């Protein structure tokens, strides 16, 4: 199983925001610069994260983006659920004529549940707390940003 780039960069954007001092605003442009991703792609990602309450988008002259919840309250599994199409195969009867008797869909469903169970045991805070290497990598090109979280 491979996560889509949409989910991958969504997780990275959240990690970046969680690495900032609490409640500090950043911008989509700053996140795109750090990760070298298309601004249009990141706008779509941030919009989705905002729709599900994981990002708070502040409008106006001094606006920006920040986490919508405390990093300790954001489970990695919830992020993946919000971003990722988790159906591994198309089991609609129009697509697959063995759907009524198929056991594979049960096995795949159990695999997805196990995957999400593992992700649910980790929070966004687990990714950033006491991770000085991450702080150095994220902010070495942005010395004006404080890394004292």
Biotite code that builds the C-alpha atoms (Angstrom):
import biotite.structure as struc

atoms = struc.array([
    struc.Atom([0.000, 0.000, 0.000], chain_id="A", res_id=1, res_name="UNK", atom_name="CA", element="C"),
    struc.Atom([1.285, 3.436, -0.869], chain_id="A", res_id=2, res_name="UNK", atom_name="CA", element="C"),
    struc.Atom([-0.214, 6.703, 0.293], chain_id="A", res_id=3, res_name="UNK", atom_name="CA", element="C"),
    struc.Atom([-1.073, 9.258, -2.362], chain_id="A", res_id=4, res_name="UNK", atom_name="CA", element="C"),
    struc.Atom([1.074, 12.379, -2.630], chain_id="A", res_id=5, res_name="UNK", atom_name="CA", element="C"),
    struc.Atom([-2.020, 14.266, -1.409], chain_id="A", res_id=6, res_name="UNK", atom_name="CA", element="C"),
    struc.Atom([-1.898, 12.426, 1.919], chain_id="A", res_id=7, res_name="UNK", atom_name="CA", element="C"),
    struc.Atom([1.911, 12.427, 2.055], chain_id="A", res_id=8, res_name="UNK", atom_name="CA", element="C"),
    struc.Atom([2.131, 16.204, 1.698], chain_id="A", res_id=9, res_name="UNK", atom_name="CA", element="C"),
    struc.Atom([-0.834, 16.668, 4.010], chain_id="A", res_id=10, res_name="UNK", atom_name="CA", element="C"),
    struc.Atom([1.092, 14.836, 6.727], chain_id="A", res_id=11, res_name="UNK", atom_name="CA", element="C"),
    struc.Atom([4.223, 16.855, 5.949], chain_id="A", res_id=12, res_name="UNK", atom_name="CA", element="C"),
    struc.Atom([2.305, 20.142, 6.128], chain_id="A", res_id=13, res_name="UNK", atom_name="CA", element="C"),
    struc.Atom([0.886, 19.149, 9.520], chain_id="A", res_id=14, res_name="UNK", atom_name="CA", element="C"),
    struc.Atom([4.351, 18.162, 10.762], chain_id="A", res_id=15, res_name="UNK", atom_name="CA", element="C"),
    struc.Atom([5.657, 21.559, 9.673], chain_id="A", res_id=16, res_name="UNK", atom_name="CA", element="C"),
    struc.Atom([2.842, 23.401, 11.474], chain_id="A", res_id=17, res_name="UNK", atom_name="CA", element="C"),
    struc.Atom([3.308, 21.240, 14.585], chain_id="A", res_id=18, res_name="UNK", atom_name="CA", element="C"),
    struc.Atom([7.007, 22.172, 14.597], chain_id="A", res_id=19, res_name="UNK", atom_name="CA", element="C"),
    struc.Atom([6.224, 25.878, 14.897], chain_id="A", res_id=20, res_name="UNK", atom_name="CA", element="C"),
    struc.Atom([5.739, 27.562, 18.261], chain_id="A", res_id=21, res_name="UNK", atom_name="CA", element="C"),
    struc.Atom([2.192, 27.019, 19.503], chain_id="A", res_id=22, res_name="UNK", atom_name="CA", element="C"),
    struc.Atom([-0.482, 28.971, 17.594], chain_id="A", res_id=23, res_name="UNK", atom_name="CA", element="C"),
    struc.Atom([2.078, 30.569, 15.261], chain_id="A", res_id=24, res_name="UNK", atom_name="CA", element="C"),
    struc.Atom([0.722, 31.206, 11.810], chain_id="A", res_id=25, res_name="UNK", atom_name="CA", element="C"),
    struc.Atom([2.544, 30.164, 8.684], chain_id="A", res_id=26, res_name="UNK", atom_name="CA", element="C"),
    struc.Atom([1.590, 30.409, 5.032], chain_id="A", res_id=27, res_name="UNK", atom_name="CA", element="C"),
    struc.Atom([0.886, 27.949, 2.277], chain_id="A", res_id=28, res_name="UNK", atom_name="CA", element="C"),
    struc.Atom([3.748, 29.549, 0.358], chain_id="A", res_id=29, res_name="UNK", atom_name="CA", element="C"),
    struc.Atom([6.150, 28.818, 3.190], chain_id="A", res_id=30, res_name="UNK", atom_name="CA", element="C"),
    struc.Atom([5.069, 25.179, 3.395], chain_id="A", res_id=31, res_name="UNK", atom_name="CA", element="C"),
    struc.Atom([5.406, 24.762, -0.373], chain_id="A", res_id=32, res_name="UNK", atom_name="CA", element="C"),
    struc.Atom([8.874, 26.294, -0.269], chain_id="A", res_id=33, res_name="UNK", atom_name="CA", element="C"),
    struc.Atom([10.058, 23.964, 2.485], chain_id="A", res_id=34, res_name="UNK", atom_name="CA", element="C"),
    struc.Atom([8.837, 20.832, 0.708], chain_id="A", res_id=35, res_name="UNK", atom_name="CA", element="C"),
    struc.Atom([9.247, 21.936, -2.909], chain_id="A", res_id=36, res_name="UNK", atom_name="CA", element="C"),
    struc.Atom([5.686, 21.076, -3.873], chain_id="A", res_id=37, res_name="UNK", atom_name="CA", element="C"),
    struc.Atom([3.304, 22.901, -6.208], chain_id="A", res_id=38, res_name="UNK", atom_name="CA", element="C"),
    struc.Atom([1.422, 25.744, -4.534], chain_id="A", res_id=39, res_name="UNK", atom_name="CA", element="C"),
    struc.Atom([-1.817, 24.703, -6.301], chain_id="A", res_id=40, res_name="UNK", atom_name="CA", element="C"),
    struc.Atom([-1.439, 21.161, -4.944], chain_id="A", res_id=41, res_name="UNK", atom_name="CA", element="C"),
    struc.Atom([-0.795, 22.458, -1.415], chain_id="A", res_id=42, res_name="UNK", atom_name="CA", element="C"),
    struc.Atom([-3.813, 24.783, -1.572], chain_id="A", res_id=43, res_name="UNK", atom_name="CA", element="C"),
    struc.Atom([-6.042, 21.755, -2.251], chain_id="A", res_id=44, res_name="UNK", atom_name="CA", element="C"),
    struc.Atom([-4.385, 19.828, 0.577], chain_id="A", res_id=45, res_name="UNK", atom_name="CA", element="C"),
    struc.Atom([-4.768, 22.662, 3.087], chain_id="A", res_id=46, res_name="UNK", atom_name="CA", element="C"),
    struc.Atom([-8.400, 23.156, 2.044], chain_id="A", res_id=47, res_name="UNK", atom_name="CA", element="C"),
    struc.Atom([-9.134, 19.486, 2.772], chain_id="A", res_id=48, res_name="UNK", atom_name="CA", element="C"),
    struc.Atom([-7.281, 19.621, 6.110], chain_id="A", res_id=49, res_name="UNK", atom_name="CA", element="C"),
    struc.Atom([-9.212, 22.768, 6.987], chain_id="A", res_id=50, res_name="UNK", atom_name="CA", element="C"),
    struc.Atom([-12.567, 21.180, 6.054], chain_id="A", res_id=51, res_name="UNK", atom_name="CA", element="C"),
    struc.Atom([-11.971, 18.361, 8.540], chain_id="A", res_id=52, res_name="UNK", atom_name="CA", element="C"),
    struc.Atom([-10.767, 20.701, 11.295], chain_id="A", res_id=53, res_name="UNK", atom_name="CA", element="C"),
    struc.Atom([-7.086, 19.742, 11.305], chain_id="A", res_id=54, res_name="UNK", atom_name="CA", element="C"),
    struc.Atom([-5.956, 23.142, 10.026], chain_id="A", res_id=55, res_name="UNK", atom_name="CA", element="C"),
    struc.Atom([-7.240, 26.554, 11.008], chain_id="A", res_id=56, res_name="UNK", atom_name="CA", element="C"),
    struc.Atom([-7.128, 28.989, 8.085], chain_id="A", res_id=57, res_name="UNK", atom_name="CA", element="C"),
    struc.Atom([-7.098, 32.609, 9.247], chain_id="A", res_id=58, res_name="UNK", atom_name="CA", element="C"),
    struc.Atom([-8.182, 35.098, 6.602], chain_id="A", res_id=59, res_name="UNK", atom_name="CA", element="C"),
    struc.Atom([-7.106, 38.687, 6.256], chain_id="A", res_id=60, res_name="UNK", atom_name="CA", element="C"),
    struc.Atom([-3.983, 40.796, 6.046], chain_id="A", res_id=61, res_name="UNK", atom_name="CA", element="C"),
    struc.Atom([-2.270, 39.045, 8.956], chain_id="A", res_id=62, res_name="UNK", atom_name="CA", element="C"),
    struc.Atom([-3.798, 35.664, 8.176], chain_id="A", res_id=63, res_name="UNK", atom_name="CA", element="C"),
    struc.Atom([-2.234, 32.306, 7.547], chain_id="A", res_id=64, res_name="UNK", atom_name="CA", element="C"),
    struc.Atom([-2.590, 28.702, 8.571], chain_id="A", res_id=65, res_name="UNK", atom_name="CA", element="C"),
    struc.Atom([-1.958, 26.779, 11.773], chain_id="A", res_id=66, res_name="UNK", atom_name="CA", element="C"),
    struc.Atom([-3.023, 23.550, 13.397], chain_id="A", res_id=67, res_name="UNK", atom_name="CA", element="C"),
    struc.Atom([-6.738, 23.354, 14.087], chain_id="A", res_id=68, res_name="UNK", atom_name="CA", element="C"),
    struc.Atom([-6.162, 21.145, 17.131], chain_id="A", res_id=69, res_name="UNK", atom_name="CA", element="C"),
    struc.Atom([-3.301, 20.455, 19.504], chain_id="A", res_id=70, res_name="UNK", atom_name="CA", element="C"),
    struc.Atom([-0.727, 18.127, 17.949], chain_id="A", res_id=71, res_name="UNK", atom_name="CA", element="C"),
    struc.Atom([-1.383, 15.665, 20.801], chain_id="A", res_id=72, res_name="UNK", atom_name="CA", element="C"),
    struc.Atom([-5.005, 15.403, 19.642], chain_id="A", res_id=73, res_name="UNK", atom_name="CA", element="C"),
    struc.Atom([-4.268, 14.646, 15.990], chain_id="A", res_id=74, res_name="UNK", atom_name="CA", element="C"),
    struc.Atom([-3.893, 10.934, 15.370], chain_id="A", res_id=75, res_name="UNK", atom_name="CA", element="C"),
    struc.Atom([-2.016, 9.971, 12.223], chain_id="A", res_id=76, res_name="UNK", atom_name="CA", element="C"),
    struc.Atom([-4.768, 7.475, 11.394], chain_id="A", res_id=77, res_name="UNK", atom_name="CA", element="C"),
    struc.Atom([-7.370, 10.245, 11.420], chain_id="A", res_id=78, res_name="UNK", atom_name="CA", element="C"),
    struc.Atom([-5.295, 12.273, 8.969], chain_id="A", res_id=79, res_name="UNK", atom_name="CA", element="C"),
    struc.Atom([-5.005, 9.304, 6.612], chain_id="A", res_id=80, res_name="UNK", atom_name="CA", element="C"),
    struc.Atom([-8.756, 8.606, 6.867], chain_id="A", res_id=81, res_name="UNK", atom_name="CA", element="C"),
    struc.Atom([-9.498, 12.244, 6.009], chain_id="A", res_id=82, res_name="UNK", atom_name="CA", element="C"),
    struc.Atom([-7.143, 12.352, 3.033], chain_id="A", res_id=83, res_name="UNK", atom_name="CA", element="C"),
    struc.Atom([-6.866, 8.894, 1.548], chain_id="A", res_id=84, res_name="UNK", atom_name="CA", element="C"),
    struc.Atom([-9.247, 6.793, -0.533], chain_id="A", res_id=85, res_name="UNK", atom_name="CA", element="C"),
    struc.Atom([-8.922, 3.594, 1.512], chain_id="A", res_id=86, res_name="UNK", atom_name="CA", element="C"),
    struc.Atom([-10.812, 1.182, -0.710], chain_id="A", res_id=87, res_name="UNK", atom_name="CA", element="C"),
    struc.Atom([-8.032, -1.064, -2.028], chain_id="A", res_id=88, res_name="UNK", atom_name="CA", element="C"),
    struc.Atom([-10.170, -2.740, -4.672], chain_id="A", res_id=89, res_name="UNK", atom_name="CA", element="C"),
    struc.Atom([-13.427, -1.959, -6.434], chain_id="A", res_id=90, res_name="UNK", atom_name="CA", element="C"),
    struc.Atom([-15.953, -4.452, -5.087], chain_id="A", res_id=91, res_name="UNK", atom_name="CA", element="C"),
    struc.Atom([-19.045, -3.082, -6.774], chain_id="A", res_id=92, res_name="UNK", atom_name="CA", element="C"),
    struc.Atom([-21.125, -5.759, -8.511], chain_id="A", res_id=93, res_name="UNK", atom_name="CA", element="C"),
    struc.Atom([-20.954, -3.725, -11.731], chain_id="A", res_id=94, res_name="UNK", atom_name="CA", element="C"),
    struc.Atom([-17.164, -4.025, -11.714], chain_id="A", res_id=95, res_name="UNK", atom_name="CA", element="C"),
    struc.Atom([-16.606, -7.522, -10.303], chain_id="A", res_id=96, res_name="UNK", atom_name="CA", element="C"),
    struc.Atom([-19.001, -10.385, -10.808], chain_id="A", res_id=97, res_name="UNK", atom_name="CA", element="C"),
    struc.Atom([-17.637, -12.462, -7.864], chain_id="A", res_id=98, res_name="UNK", atom_name="CA", element="C"),
    struc.Atom([-18.391, -9.739, -5.282], chain_id="A", res_id=99, res_name="UNK", atom_name="CA", element="C"),
    struc.Atom([-21.271, -11.638, -3.616], chain_id="A", res_id=100, res_name="UNK", atom_name="CA", element="C"),
    struc.Atom([-18.964, -14.593, -2.790], chain_id="A", res_id=101, res_name="UNK", atom_name="CA", element="C"),
    struc.Atom([-15.580, -12.905, -2.579], chain_id="A", res_id=102, res_name="UNK", atom_name="CA", element="C"),
    struc.Atom([-13.443, -13.459, 0.496], chain_id="A", res_id=103, res_name="UNK", atom_name="CA", element="C"),
    struc.Atom([-10.591, -11.263, -0.710], chain_id="A", res_id=104, res_name="UNK", atom_name="CA", element="C"),
    struc.Atom([-12.483, -8.093, 0.162], chain_id="A", res_id=105, res_name="UNK", atom_name="CA", element="C"),
    struc.Atom([-12.710, -9.299, 3.792], chain_id="A", res_id=106, res_name="UNK", atom_name="CA", element="C"),
    struc.Atom([-8.964, -9.939, 3.950], chain_id="A", res_id=107, res_name="UNK", atom_name="CA", element="C"),
    struc.Atom([-8.183, -6.544, 2.424], chain_id="A", res_id=108, res_name="UNK", atom_name="CA", element="C"),
    struc.Atom([-10.630, -4.804, 4.750], chain_id="A", res_id=109, res_name="UNK", atom_name="CA", element="C"),
    struc.Atom([-8.931, -6.443, 7.749], chain_id="A", res_id=110, res_name="UNK", atom_name="CA", element="C"),
    struc.Atom([-5.525, -5.337, 6.428], chain_id="A", res_id=111, res_name="UNK", atom_name="CA", element="C"),
    struc.Atom([-6.692, -1.717, 6.151], chain_id="A", res_id=112, res_name="UNK", atom_name="CA", element="C"),
    struc.Atom([-8.118, -1.885, 9.684], chain_id="A", res_id=113, res_name="UNK", atom_name="CA", element="C"),
    struc.Atom([-4.775, -3.199, 11.025], chain_id="A", res_id=114, res_name="UNK", atom_name="CA", element="C"),
    struc.Atom([-2.897, -0.468, 9.143], chain_id="A", res_id=115, res_name="UNK", atom_name="CA", element="C"),
    struc.Atom([-5.145, 2.256, 10.579], chain_id="A", res_id=116, res_name="UNK", atom_name="CA", element="C"),
    struc.Atom([-4.969, 0.725, 14.060], chain_id="A", res_id=117, res_name="UNK", atom_name="CA", element="C"),
    struc.Atom([-1.181, 1.135, 13.994], chain_id="A", res_id=118, res_name="UNK", atom_name="CA", element="C"),
    struc.Atom([-1.454, 4.713, 12.711], chain_id="A", res_id=119, res_name="UNK", atom_name="CA", element="C"),
    struc.Atom([-4.002, 5.503, 15.442], chain_id="A", res_id=120, res_name="UNK", atom_name="CA", element="C"),
    struc.Atom([-1.388, 4.659, 18.069], chain_id="A", res_id=121, res_name="UNK", atom_name="CA", element="C"),
    struc.Atom([0.684, 7.684, 16.999], chain_id="A", res_id=122, res_name="UNK", atom_name="CA", element="C"),
    struc.Atom([-0.087, 11.389, 17.158], chain_id="A", res_id=123, res_name="UNK", atom_name="CA", element="C"),
    struc.Atom([1.295, 14.359, 15.309], chain_id="A", res_id=124, res_name="UNK", atom_name="CA", element="C"),
    struc.Atom([3.056, 15.328, 18.537], chain_id="A", res_id=125, res_name="UNK", atom_name="CA", element="C"),
    struc.Atom([4.936, 12.006, 18.448], chain_id="A", res_id=126, res_name="UNK", atom_name="CA", element="C"),
    struc.Atom([6.431, 13.100, 15.132], chain_id="A", res_id=127, res_name="UNK", atom_name="CA", element="C"),
    struc.Atom([7.824, 16.419, 16.386], chain_id="A", res_id=128, res_name="UNK", atom_name="CA", element="C"),
    struc.Atom([8.392, 16.418, 20.164], chain_id="A", res_id=129, res_name="UNK", atom_name="CA", element="C"),
    struc.Atom([12.104, 16.193, 21.046], chain_id="A", res_id=130, res_name="UNK", atom_name="CA", element="C"),
    struc.Atom([12.982, 15.781, 17.362], chain_id="A", res_id=131, res_name="UNK", atom_name="CA", element="C"),
    struc.Atom([15.840, 18.268, 17.039], chain_id="A", res_id=132, res_name="UNK", atom_name="CA", element="C"),
    struc.Atom([16.940, 16.732, 13.752], chain_id="A", res_id=133, res_name="UNK", atom_name="CA", element="C"),
    struc.Atom([13.558, 17.574, 12.255], chain_id="A", res_id=134, res_name="UNK", atom_name="CA", element="C"),
    struc.Atom([13.727, 21.113, 13.605], chain_id="A", res_id=135, res_name="UNK", atom_name="CA", element="C"),
    struc.Atom([17.148, 21.593, 12.042], chain_id="A", res_id=136, res_name="UNK", atom_name="CA", element="C"),
    struc.Atom([16.070, 20.231, 8.659], chain_id="A", res_id=137, res_name="UNK", atom_name="CA", element="C"),
    struc.Atom([12.839, 22.210, 8.501], chain_id="A", res_id=138, res_name="UNK", atom_name="CA", element="C"),
    struc.Atom([14.168, 25.550, 9.627], chain_id="A", res_id=139, res_name="UNK", atom_name="CA", element="C"),
    struc.Atom([17.787, 25.696, 8.460], chain_id="A", res_id=140, res_name="UNK", atom_name="CA", element="C"),
    struc.Atom([16.631, 27.639, 5.386], chain_id="A", res_id=141, res_name="UNK", atom_name="CA", element="C"),
    struc.Atom([14.252, 29.805, 7.443], chain_id="A", res_id=142, res_name="UNK", atom_name="CA", element="C"),
    struc.Atom([16.423, 31.316, 10.209], chain_id="A", res_id=143, res_name="UNK", atom_name="CA", element="C"),
    struc.Atom([13.833, 34.010, 10.996], chain_id="A", res_id=144, res_name="UNK", atom_name="CA", element="C"),
    struc.Atom([11.447, 31.325, 12.249], chain_id="A", res_id=145, res_name="UNK", atom_name="CA", element="C"),
    struc.Atom([11.814, 30.411, 15.897], chain_id="A", res_id=146, res_name="UNK", atom_name="CA", element="C"),
    struc.Atom([12.434, 26.746, 16.645], chain_id="A", res_id=147, res_name="UNK", atom_name="CA", element="C"),
    struc.Atom([11.862, 27.004, 20.382], chain_id="A", res_id=148, res_name="UNK", atom_name="CA", element="C"),
    struc.Atom([8.810, 24.829, 20.769], chain_id="A", res_id=149, res_name="UNK", atom_name="CA", element="C"),
])
